[in-house]
Amino acid sequence: MISHKTVIIDNGTGSIKAGFGGEEFPHYVFPTVVGYPKEGKKFIGDQLSKSKTKLKLVYPIKRGLITKWQEMEELWDYTFKQKLKVEPENARLFLTEPPLETNENREKKCQVLFETFGLNSLALNIQPVLSLYSFSKQNGVVLEIGTVIPETINKLHLGGKDITKYLIKLLNEEKKEEKKLCFEGDWDLIKTIKEKMCFVSTNPNIEDNKRPLKQLTKTFQSNNSTFTLSKNRYLATEILFNPQLIKRENEPNITSLITKSVEQCDERIHNEIYHSIVITGGSSGFNGLKERVEMELKTLLGNRSFNVILPVDTTISAWVGASMLSVAQNFQESWFTKQQYNEMGIQGVHKRFYHQF
């Protein structure tokens, strides 16, 4: 076993990123899921690919928040012992958190890690702020299919899962009375198709005129029925810019959230923030997303200049930021140790990390 390591874990709704502090990339990225067969041992994370039987899948994180603690503990244990080969009592853990994490969840997290796992030390910070750190920036706005900056948090409950649902709806509408896709049985298939084939159009009203329809058209099969992808390849992602398509009548779109977040900050740093717009998150890898955001911001901001940054890998920027921060000299006094936890109790975590939230 490797001892005295700084471990970085970024808990995402779709995947866990895990590795060691000071490194450029996580060692492991695997699904945040536990699968249960009708009998026999469970399958954790990337073990699901080894199963030859149908599994009941449990996703312990919903929209960034842990909702199934037993499965989350299984995933953490798997990460420490099977993947990283580190005993928690010999490790310092830097754990990412979602924006607007609840006090109850943060307390439960610390209790489990210190009491169940016997963790040596803990650090916490929210994912969008860490994404800024990955670009060596302290001020900026982060579009994580939702927006966050340290002083203001505006959250839109819309992301990759909603795009997948809407794509299923669009595909089913074309089938009329024929056999249709179901949310449970076809979810993983459609999610994969979405990630590989969907994109964001800079102007959906004229997209069909840009290229022959046959260039857009792809087909796939599910349950002995053929489905066709064409316009729905870009219509599915349109909900990010027009939430009303899925009956979110009072929800702003993602570019409006960016400007709203900036305007809530001190006016003296508006220019700096607008030049540090970072796009990140598991559903930010669609081709055309950066260009569409830029186009809409030009309309909203007029002559004001801005800069949109899209990382090469949008899914790991929070992990990279945590990795960089964990080894920074001026951060070393920020670790919350097990001894401090024993002395201060569960409320100690709020005192220790209050400035970050």
TORDO-462027 format. One record per residue (C-alpha): x, y, z; residue number from 0. Coordinates in nm, 2 decimals, padded with zeros to 4 digits. Layout:
N
[[X Y Z] NUM]
...
This chain:
357
[[00.00 00.00 00.00] 0]
[[00.11 00.36 -00.08] 1]
[[00.11 00.57 00.24] 2]
[[00.10 00.95 00.32] 3]
[[-00.04 01.04 -00.02] 4]
[[-00.26 01.34 -00.10] 5]
[[-00.56 01.19 -00.27] 6]
[[-00.79 01.40 -00.50] 7]
[[-01.15 01.28 -00.56] 8]
[[-01.39 01.47 -00.78] 9]
[[-01.74 01.33 -00.72] 10]
[[-01.95 01.38 -01.03] 11]
[[-02.31 01.28 -01.09] 12]
[[-02.19 01.07 -01.39] 13]
[[-01.83 00.98 -01.31] 14]
[[-01.57 00.99 -01.03] 15]
[[-01.23 01.13 -01.11] 16]
[[-00.95 01.01 -00.87] 17]
[[-00.58 01.05 -00.85] 18]
[[-00.30 01.22 -00.65] 19]
[[-00.22 01.58 -00.56] 20]
[[00.03 01.76 -00.78] 21]
[[-00.04 01.55 -01.09] 22]
[[-00.18 01.68 -01.41] 23]
[[-00.45 01.42 -01.48] 24]
[[-00.65 01.18 -01.27] 25]
[[-00.54 00.82 -01.27] 26]
[[-00.89 00.69 -01.29] 27]
[[-01.23 00.80 -01.43] 28]
[[-01.52 00.56 -01.38] 29]
[[-01.90 00.57 -01.35] 30]
[[-02.06 00.69 -01.03] 31]
[[-02.28 00.38 -01.01] 32]
[[-02.33 00.05 -00.82] 33]
[[-02.50 -00.24 -00.98] 34]
[[-02.68 -00.52 -00.80] 35]
[[-02.75 -00.86 -00.96] 36]
[[-03.05 -01.07 -00.84] 37]
[[-02.79 -01.28 -00.66] 38]
[[-02.42 -01.27 -00.60] 39]
[[-02.18 -00.98 -00.54] 40]
[[-02.24 -00.62 -00.65] 41]
[[-02.05 -00.44 -00.92] 42]
[[-01.90 -00.10 -00.85] 43]
[[-01.81 00.17 -01.10] 44]
[[-01.62 00.03 -01.40] 45]
[[-01.68 -00.33 -01.28] 46]
[[-02.02 -00.31 -01.44] 47]
[[-01.87 -00.40 -01.78] 48]
[[-01.78 -00.74 -01.63] 49]
[[-02.14 -00.83 -01.55] 50]
[[-02.31 -01.08 -01.78] 51]
[[-02.64 -01.05 -01.61] 52]
[[-02.90 -00.77 -01.58] 53]
[[-02.82 -00.54 -01.29] 54]
[[-03.03 -00.30 -01.08] 55]
[[-02.83 00.02 -01.11] 56]
[[-02.81 00.27 -00.82] 57]
[[-02.67 00.62 -00.89] 58]
[[-02.58 00.77 -00.55] 59]
[[-02.54 01.13 -00.67] 60]
[[-02.83 01.32 -00.81] 61]
[[-02.77 01.67 -00.97] 62]
[[-02.44 01.69 -00.78] 63]
[[-02.58 01.60 -00.43] 64]
[[-02.52 01.26 -00.26] 65]
[[-02.86 01.09 -00.20] 66]
[[-02.75 00.73 -00.15] 67]
[[-02.49 00.71 00.12] 68]
[[-02.44 00.33 00.13] 69]
[[-02.35 00.32 -00.24] 70]
[[-02.13 00.64 -00.20] 71]
[[-01.93 00.46 00.07] 72]
[[-01.89 00.16 -00.15] 73]
[[-01.75 00.38 -00.43] 74]
[[-01.51 00.57 -00.19] 75]
[[-01.39 00.24 -00.05] 76]
[[-01.34 00.10 -00.41] 77]
[[-01.15 00.42 -00.50] 78]
[[-00.91 00.41 -00.21] 79]
[[-00.84 00.04 -00.18] 80]
[[-00.89 -00.11 -00.53] 81]
[[-00.80 00.18 -00.75] 82]
[[-00.55 00.40 -00.57] 83]
[[-00.41 00.14 -00.33] 84]
[[-00.42 00.38 -00.04] 85]
[[-00.54 00.32 00.32] 86]
[[-00.76 00.62 00.42] 87]
[[-00.60 00.65 00.76] 88]
[[-00.27 00.73 00.58] 89]
[[-00.42 00.97 00.33] 90]
[[-00.51 01.34 00.30] 91]
[[-00.82 01.37 00.09] 92]
[[-00.91 01.67 -00.12] 93]
[[-01.28 01.62 -00.20] 94]
[[-01.47 01.84 -00.45] 95]
[[-01.83 01.95 -00.37] 96]
[[-02.11 02.09 -00.58] 97]
[[-02.23 02.44 -00.55] 98]
[[-02.50 02.50 -00.28] 99]
[[-02.40 02.18 -00.09] 100]
[[-02.63 02.14 00.22] 101]
[[-02.49 02.16 00.57] 102]
[[-02.65 01.82 00.64] 103]
[[-02.46 01.66 00.35] 104]
[[-02.13 01.82 00.44] 105]
[[-02.16 01.70 00.80] 106]
[[-02.25 01.35 00.69] 107]
[[-01.96 01.34 00.45] 108]
[[-01.71 01.43 00.72] 109]
[[-01.86 01.19 00.97] 110]
[[-01.84 00.90 00.72] 111]
[[-01.48 00.99 00.61] 112]
[[-01.34 01.04 00.96] 113]
[[-01.54 00.78 01.16] 114]
[[-01.60 00.50 00.91] 115]
[[-01.29 00.54 00.69] 116]
[[-01.05 00.68 00.96] 117]
[[-00.93 00.95 00.72] 118]
[[-00.62 01.14 00.83] 119]
[[-00.71 01.49 00.69] 120]
[[-00.97 01.65 00.47] 121]
[[-01.01 01.95 00.24] 122]
[[-01.32 02.07 00.06] 123]
[[-01.39 02.32 -00.21] 124]
[[-01.66 02.36 -00.47] 125]
[[-01.61 02.23 -00.82] 126]
[[-01.66 02.56 -01.03] 127]
[[-01.41 02.75 -00.81] 128]
[[-01.16 02.47 -00.85] 129]
[[-01.21 02.49 -01.23] 130]
[[-01.10 02.85 -01.21] 131]
[[-00.79 02.75 -01.01] 132]
[[-00.70 02.51 -01.29] 133]
[[-00.65 02.81 -01.51] 134]
[[-00.47 03.00 -01.23] 135]
[[-00.76 03.25 -01.20] 136]
[[-00.91 03.38 -00.88] 137]
[[-01.20 03.58 -01.04] 138]
[[-01.42 03.45 -01.32] 139]
[[-01.75 03.30 -01.40] 140]
[[-01.79 02.92 -01.46] 141]
[[-02.05 02.78 -01.68] 142]
[[-02.11 02.43 -01.56] 143]
[[-02.44 02.39 -01.74] 144]
[[-02.54 02.62 -01.46] 145]
[[-02.32 02.91 -01.34] 146]
[[-02.11 02.99 -01.04] 147]
[[-01.86 03.24 -00.91] 148]
[[-01.74 03.26 -00.55] 149]
[[-01.96 03.55 -00.45] 150]
[[-02.28 03.45 -00.64] 151]
[[-02.43 03.12 -00.72] 152]
[[-02.71 03.09 -00.98] 153]
[[-02.82 02.73 -01.04] 154]
[[-03.03 02.60 -01.33] 155]
[[-03.16 02.25 -01.27] 156]
[[-03.09 02.14 -01.62] 157]
[[-02.81 01.93 -01.76] 158]
[[-02.70 01.62 -01.94] 159]
[[-02.98 01.40 -01.80] 160]
[[-03.24 01.64 -01.93] 161]
[[-03.08 01.65 -02.27] 162]
[[-03.09 01.27 -02.28] 163]
[[-03.46 01.27 -02.18] 164]
[[-03.54 01.53 -02.44] 165]
[[-03.36 01.33 -02.71] 166]
[[-03.56 01.02 -02.62] 167]
[[-03.88 01.23 -02.65] 168]
[[-03.78 01.36 -02.99] 169]
[[-03.69 01.01 -03.12] 170]
[[-04.02 00.87 -02.99] 171]
[[-04.22 01.15 -03.15] 172]
[[-04.09 01.04 -03.49] 173]
[[-04.19 00.68 -03.43] 174]
[[-04.56 00.76 -03.39] 175]
[[-04.74 00.43 -03.32] 176]
[[-04.44 00.21 -03.37] 177]
[[-04.23 00.06 -03.09] 178]
[[-04.08 00.33 -02.88] 179]
[[-03.77 00.39 -02.66] 180]
[[-03.82 00.36 -02.28] 181]
[[-03.64 00.57 -02.03] 182]
[[-03.52 00.28 -01.82] 183]
[[-03.42 00.01 -02.07] 184]
[[-03.27 00.24 -02.34] 185]
[[-03.11 00.50 -02.12] 186]
[[-02.75 00.40 -02.15] 187]
[[-02.77 00.35 -02.52] 188]
[[-02.93 00.70 -02.58] 189]
[[-02.68 00.86 -02.34] 190]
[[-02.39 00.72 -02.54] 191]
[[-02.55 00.83 -02.87] 192]
[[-02.61 01.17 -02.73] 193]
[[-02.24 01.21 -02.63] 194]
[[-02.11 01.09 -02.96] 195]
[[-02.35 01.24 -03.21] 196]
[[-02.53 01.54 -03.06] 197]
[[-02.40 01.90 -03.11] 198]
[[-02.49 02.26 -03.05] 199]
[[-02.60 02.46 -03.35] 200]
[[-02.50 02.83 -03.37] 201]
[[-02.84 02.89 -03.54] 202]
[[-03.09 02.61 -03.53] 203]
[[-03.33 02.80 -03.76] 204]
[[-03.09 02.78 -04.05] 205]
[[-02.90 02.46 -03.96] 206]
[[-03.08 02.25 -04.23] 207]
[[-02.96 02.49 -04.50] 208]
[[-02.60 02.45 -04.40] 209]
[[-02.56 02.09 -04.52] 210]
[[-02.77 01.82 -04.69] 211]
[[-02.99 01.64 -04.45] 212]
[[-02.83 01.31 -04.54] 213]
[[-02.51 01.44 -04.38] 214]
[[-02.69 01.47 -04.05] 215]
[[-02.87 01.15 -04.07] 216]
[[-02.76 00.85 -03.86] 217]
[[-02.95 00.54 -03.77] 218]
[[-02.94 00.29 -03.48] 219]
[[-03.14 00.00 -03.35] 220]
[[-03.29 -00.08 -03.02] 221]
[[-03.52 -00.37 -02.94] 222]
[[-03.55 -00.47 -03.31] 223]
[[-03.67 -00.12 -03.41] 224]
[[-03.47 00.13 -03.61] 225]
[[-03.44 00.49 -03.50] 226]
[[-03.32 00.79 -03.71] 227]
[[-03.10 01.08 -03.59] 228]
[[-03.11 01.39 -03.80] 229]
[[-03.24 01.73 -03.68] 230]
[[-03.27 01.59 -03.33] 231]
[[-02.89 01.58 -03.31] 232]
[[-02.89 01.95 -03.25] 233]
[[-03.25 02.00 -03.13] 234]
[[-03.18 01.80 -02.82] 235]
[[-02.92 02.04 -02.69] 236]
[[-03.13 02.34 -02.77] 237]
[[-03.29 02.32 -02.42] 238]
[[-02.97 02.47 -02.28] 239]
[[-03.06 02.79 -02.46] 240]
[[-03.44 02.75 -02.46] 241]
[[-03.56 02.58 -02.14] 242]
[[-03.92 02.65 -02.24] 243]
[[-03.89 02.35 -02.49] 244]
[[-03.92 02.12 -02.18] 245]
[[-04.18 02.34 -02.01] 246]
[[-03.93 02.53 -01.79] 247]
[[-04.13 02.85 -01.85] 248]
[[-03.97 03.07 -01.59] 249]
[[-03.61 02.94 -01.63] 250]
[[-03.34 03.16 -01.79] 251]
[[-03.10 03.01 -02.04] 252]
[[-02.74 02.94 -01.97] 253]
[[-02.60 03.26 -02.13] 254]
[[-02.85 03.48 -01.93] 255]
[[-02.72 03.30 -01.61] 256]
[[-02.37 03.40 -01.70] 257]
[[-02.45 03.77 -01.72] 258]
[[-02.68 03.76 -01.42] 259]
[[-02.40 03.61 -01.21] 260]
[[-02.15 03.87 -01.32] 261]
[[-02.38 04.16 -01.26] 262]
[[-02.43 04.05 -00.90] 263]
[[-02.06 04.10 -00.83] 264]
[[-01.87 04.42 -00.75] 265]
[[-01.88 04.64 -01.07] 266]
[[-01.50 04.70 -01.04] 267]
[[-01.42 04.34 -01.13] 268]
[[-01.68 04.29 -01.41] 269]
[[-01.43 04.33 -01.68] 270]
[[-01.19 04.08 -01.53] 271]
[[-01.47 03.83 -01.48] 272]
[[-01.60 03.86 -01.84] 273]
[[-01.26 03.78 -01.96] 274]
[[-01.25 03.46 -01.76] 275]
[[-01.57 03.27 -01.86] 276]
[[-01.48 02.90 -01.82] 277]
[[-01.70 02.63 -01.96] 278]
[[-01.67 02.30 -01.78] 279]
[[-01.87 02.00 -01.65] 280]
[[-01.97 01.66 -01.78] 281]
[[-02.22 01.79 -02.04] 282]
[[-02.01 02.07 -02.18] 283]
[[-01.82 01.87 -02.44] 284]
[[-02.08 01.92 -02.73] 285]
[[-01.93 02.06 -03.05] 286]
[[-02.05 02.41 -03.11] 287]
[[-02.12 02.49 -02.75] 288]
[[-01.85 02.75 -02.71] 289]
[[-01.94 02.92 -03.04] 290]
[[-02.31 02.94 -02.95] 291]
[[-02.23 03.09 -02.61] 292]
[[-02.00 03.34 -02.77] 293]
[[-02.27 03.44 -03.03] 294]
[[-02.54 03.48 -02.76] 295]
[[-02.31 03.68 -02.53] 296]
[[-02.23 03.92 -02.82] 297]
[[-02.60 03.98 -02.85] 298]
[[-02.65 04.03 -02.47] 299]
[[-02.33 04.24 -02.41] 300]
[[-02.31 04.45 -02.72] 301]
[[-01.97 04.61 -02.75] 302]
[[-01.83 04.48 -02.42] 303]
[[-01.54 04.25 -02.47] 304]
[[-01.52 03.90 -02.31] 305]
[[-01.33 03.57 -02.34] 306]
[[-01.48 03.22 -02.32] 307]
[[-01.24 02.95 -02.22] 308]
[[-01.31 02.58 -02.31] 309]
[[-01.07 02.33 -02.16] 310]
[[-00.94 02.05 -02.38] 311]
[[-01.11 01.80 -02.14] 312]
[[-01.41 01.98 -01.98] 313]
[[-01.48 01.69 -01.74] 314]
[[-01.16 01.71 -01.53] 315]
[[-01.09 02.08 -01.48] 316]
[[-01.23 02.07 -01.12] 317]
[[-01.00 01.77 -01.04] 318]
[[-00.70 01.95 -01.19] 319]
[[-00.77 02.26 -00.98] 320]
[[-00.80 02.06 -00.67] 321]
[[-00.47 01.88 -00.75] 322]
[[-00.29 02.21 -00.80] 323]
[[-00.43 02.37 -00.49] 324]
[[-00.36 02.07 -00.27] 325]
[[00.01 02.11 -00.30] 326]
[[00.03 02.49 -00.29] 327]
[[00.25 02.61 00.00] 328]
[[-00.01 02.86 00.12] 329]
[[-00.28 02.59 00.14] 330]
[[-00.11 02.35 00.38] 331]
[[-00.26 02.51 00.69] 332]
[[-00.61 02.45 00.54] 333]
[[-00.63 02.08 00.60] 334]
[[-00.89 01.97 00.85] 335]
[[-00.73 01.68 01.05] 336]
[[-00.89 01.40 01.23] 337]
[[-00.75 01.53 01.56] 338]
[[-00.92 01.86 01.49] 339]
[[-01.24 01.68 01.41] 340]
[[-01.22 01.49 01.74] 341]
[[-01.16 01.81 01.93] 342]
[[-01.41 02.04 01.74] 343]
[[-01.68 01.79 01.65] 344]
[[-01.89 01.79 01.33] 345]
[[-01.94 02.16 01.34] 346]
[[-01.57 02.21 01.30] 347]
[[-01.60 02.15 00.92] 348]
[[-01.82 02.46 00.88] 349]
[[-01.57 02.68 01.08] 350]
[[-01.28 02.54 00.88] 351]
[[-01.43 02.58 00.53] 352]
[[-01.68 02.86 00.59] 353]
[[-01.49 03.11 00.37] 354]
[[-01.52 02.88 00.07] 355]
[[-01.90 02.86 00.06] 356]
